[in-house]
Amino acid sequence: MVESNHVMHFNAKLSESSEAGETFYKLFYEHLDKKRNLISHFYSDNSVVLWNGNVYTGSSEITSFYLALPSSEHVLLSVDCQPVPDISGEHSTVIVICEGEVTYEGPSNSWEMFSQHFILKKTGEVWKITNDTFRFTNFS
């Protein structure tokens, strides 16, 4: 009976993480492409972004970085969301892995392949990005 409750609890957390991840990635890329001035709402003062080897920390610095990028359009080809158990055994952390293509406004306006991984942490009823890792993945 205990194992059954454990499985039910895990399945509920798996469902919650999938729902949170799906809602998150749709909102995040919509904001990144069309409402970038509001991107700070996804981050906290302790968040870290690693963007092609460059580190940005805290909501303010991360927002400034994203605002400095040219206008973009992202097309996601694959998304995976999984719960990550924390030390207490709870699943209040989610990893969201996104693969896709992006184009930035500019002279070349070409499409580049990318991979972006997010670690989301739930505090109360709010999910925030704690870590955001972005890398262009084109092979030349």
Secondary structure as UniProt FT lines:
FT   HELIX           2..34
FT   HELIX           36..42
FT   STRAND          43..51
FT   TURN            52..53
FT   STRAND          54..57
FT   HELIX           58..68
FT   STRAND          72..84
FT   TURN            87..88
FT   STRAND          93..104
FT   STRAND          111..123
FT   TURN            124..125
FT   STRAND          126..136
//
